[in-house]
Amino acid sequence: MKKYLFTILVCIFATGCENKNQWDESWGTACAVLNGKKWKGEPSAFYLSNKHPDLMFVRVRSNSSSEILTINAIPFKTDVYEINRKNDQIRPDTMPNSNFDLWNGDTPREIYEIDTTETNTFRLIRFNEKTKVLEAEFDLHFVKGPGIPGLTFPDPNAPEKLHFEDGHLKTKIMD
């Protein structure tokens, strides 16, 4: 019996059975105009948590993998949602929120928080419950954040403000 159990465990470990890392999965397309330049990324979406299966978490990683746009706590109802809160990465709650991370190689990581002095929107255009495919538009303004002490240090050469306009994405909820 022990030999049989050991063989099963080795097979699961070796094949990576259902051990996908949700952060690496993406499906669909995403694009925007970021500070006047075309921006493309690889989107993915997940249920926010087991406690909130009615809310989604959307992440878009740029094609260069050095930029990540995160939008949290969006309901699965087609509507326009105003985002007036920065993302609490440790405990995102049930209010729509967002942040943008930027880094290049050995340079310090920059964290941009939602600019609450501007109008920031995420519009869920379509959501198909059967296929779990969603389409959305977004217009988001960010301001350079203070960084995380010990992990990030503000880069004096990084832009103070960022604006994602004419943003579009199509992706599906990953289980």
C-alpha positions as CSV (number, residue, x, y, z in Angstrom):
1,M,0.0,0.0,0.0
2,K,2.8,2.4,0.9
3,K,4.6,1.7,-2.4
4,Y,1.3,2.3,-4.3
5,L,0.7,5.7,-2.5
6,F,4.4,6.7,-3.1
7,T,4.0,6.0,-6.8
8,I,0.9,8.1,-7.1
9,L,2.5,11.0,-5.3
10,V,5.6,10.8,-7.5
11,C,3.4,10.8,-10.6
12,I,1.4,13.8,-9.4
13,F,4.5,15.7,-8.6
14,A,6.3,14.8,-11.9
15,T,3.3,15.7,-14.1
16,G,2.2,18.8,-12.2
17,C,-1.4,17.5,-12.2
18,E,-3.7,20.5,-11.8
19,N,-0.9,22.4,-10.3
20,K,-1.1,25.4,-12.6
21,N,-0.1,28.8,-11.3
22,Q,-3.0,31.1,-11.9
23,W,-0.6,34.1,-12.3
24,D,0.9,32.6,-15.4
25,E,-2.4,31.8,-17.2
26,S,-3.8,34.3,-19.6
27,W,-6.3,34.2,-22.4
28,G,-7.6,36.9,-24.7
29,T,-6.5,40.3,-25.7
30,A,-6.0,43.7,-24.0
31,C,-4.9,47.1,-25.4
32,A,-5.0,50.7,-24.4
33,V,-3.3,54.0,-25.0
34,L,-0.9,54.7,-22.1
35,N,0.3,58.3,-21.9
36,G,-0.3,58.7,-25.7
37,K,1.4,55.4,-26.7
38,K,-0.1,52.1,-27.8
39,W,0.0,49.5,-25.0
40,K,-0.8,45.8,-25.3
41,G,-1.0,43.1,-22.7
42,E,-2.1,39.6,-21.8
43,P,-5.2,39.6,-19.6
44,S,-6.5,37.0,-17.2
45,A,-9.4,37.1,-14.8
46,F,-10.2,35.1,-11.6
47,Y,-12.9,35.0,-9.0
48,L,-11.9,37.4,-6.3
49,S,-12.1,34.8,-3.6
50,N,-14.2,31.9,-2.3
51,K,-15.9,34.4,0.0
52,H,-16.8,36.6,-2.9
53,P,-17.6,34.4,-6.0
54,D,-19.8,37.3,-7.3
55,L,-16.7,39.5,-7.8
56,M,-13.7,39.2,-10.2
57,F,-10.1,40.1,-10.2
58,V,-8.6,41.2,-13.5
59,R,-4.8,41.3,-14.2
60,V,-3.2,42.5,-17.4
61,R,0.5,41.8,-17.9
62,S,2.2,43.8,-20.6
63,N,3.8,41.9,-23.5
64,S,7.2,42.9,-22.1
65,S,6.1,41.4,-18.7
66,S,7.5,44.5,-16.9
67,E,4.1,46.1,-16.3
68,I,1.0,44.7,-14.5
69,L,-2.4,46.4,-14.4
70,T,-4.6,45.1,-11.6
71,I,-8.3,45.7,-11.2
72,N,-10.2,44.2,-8.2
73,A,-13.7,43.6,-7.0
74,I,-15.7,44.1,-10.2
75,P,-19.2,42.4,-10.1
76,F,-20.2,40.1,-13.0
77,K,-23.0,42.5,-13.9
78,T,-22.7,44.6,-17.1
79,D,-22.4,48.1,-15.9
80,V,-19.9,51.0,-15.5
81,Y,-18.0,50.9,-12.3
82,E,-16.1,53.9,-10.9
83,I,-12.8,53.1,-9.3
84,N,-12.0,55.5,-6.5
85,R,-9.8,53.4,-4.3
86,K,-6.2,52.2,-4.5
87,N,-5.6,48.5,-4.4
88,D,-4.8,47.0,-1.0
89,Q,-2.6,44.2,-2.3
90,I,-2.7,42.5,1.0
91,R,-6.5,42.4,1.4
92,P,-8.5,43.7,-1.6
93,D,-12.0,44.1,-0.4
94,T,-15.4,44.3,-2.1
95,M,-15.0,47.9,-3.4
96,P,-13.6,48.2,-7.0
97,N,-10.0,49.2,-6.8
98,S,-6.8,49.2,-9.0
99,N,-3.1,49.7,-9.2
100,F,-0.3,49.5,-11.7
101,D,3.2,48.1,-11.2
102,L,6.2,49.0,-13.4
103,W,9.7,47.7,-13.3
104,N,12.6,47.2,-15.8
105,G,15.3,44.6,-15.0
106,D,17.4,45.8,-12.0
107,T,15.6,49.1,-11.5
108,P,13.4,49.4,-8.5
109,R,9.8,48.5,-8.8
110,E,7.4,51.4,-9.2
111,I,3.9,51.2,-7.8
112,Y,1.2,53.5,-9.2
113,E,-2.0,54.0,-7.2
114,I,-5.4,55.1,-8.6
115,D,-5.6,58.9,-8.9
116,T,-8.7,59.7,-7.0
117,T,-8.8,63.3,-8.3
118,E,-9.7,61.9,-11.7
119,T,-12.7,59.9,-13.0
120,N,-11.7,56.2,-13.3
121,T,-14.0,53.7,-14.9
122,F,-14.2,50.0,-15.8
123,R,-17.1,49.1,-18.0
124,L,-18.2,45.5,-18.1
125,I,-19.7,45.2,-21.6
126,R,-20.5,41.5,-21.7
127,F,-20.2,38.5,-19.5
128,N,-21.2,35.0,-20.7
129,E,-21.9,32.8,-17.7
130,K,-21.6,29.6,-19.7
131,T,-18.2,30.3,-21.4
132,K,-17.0,32.7,-18.6
133,V,-15.8,35.1,-21.3
134,L,-16.0,38.8,-20.5
135,E,-15.4,42.0,-22.5
136,A,-14.7,45.3,-20.9
137,E,-13.5,48.9,-21.5
138,F,-11.4,51.0,-19.1
139,D,-10.2,54.5,-18.6
140,L,-7.8,54.7,-15.6
141,H,-5.6,57.4,-14.1
142,F,-2.7,56.6,-11.8
143,V,-0.3,58.6,-9.7
144,K,3.1,57.4,-8.5
145,G,2.8,55.7,-5.1
146,P,5.3,55.9,-2.3
147,G,6.5,52.3,-2.8
148,I,6.8,49.5,-0.2
149,P,9.5,50.2,2.3
150,G,12.3,47.7,1.9
151,L,11.0,46.4,-1.4
152,T,10.6,49.4,-3.6
153,F,12.1,52.9,-3.9
154,P,10.6,55.6,-6.0
155,D,12.6,56.1,-9.3
156,P,13.0,59.9,-9.9
157,N,13.0,59.3,-13.6
158,A,9.6,57.5,-13.6
159,P,6.6,59.5,-14.7
160,E,4.5,61.0,-11.9
161,K,1.2,60.2,-13.6
162,L,-0.1,57.6,-16.0
163,H,-3.3,57.5,-18.0
164,F,-4.8,54.4,-19.6
165,E,-7.4,55.6,-22.1
166,D,-9.4,53.8,-24.8
167,G,-8.7,50.5,-22.9
168,H,-10.3,47.3,-24.1
169,L,-10.0,43.7,-23.0
170,K,-11.5,40.3,-23.7
171,T,-10.6,37.4,-21.5
172,K,-12.2,34.6,-19.5
173,I,-12.5,33.7,-15.9
174,M,-9.9,31.0,-15.0
175,D,-10.9,28.4,-12.4
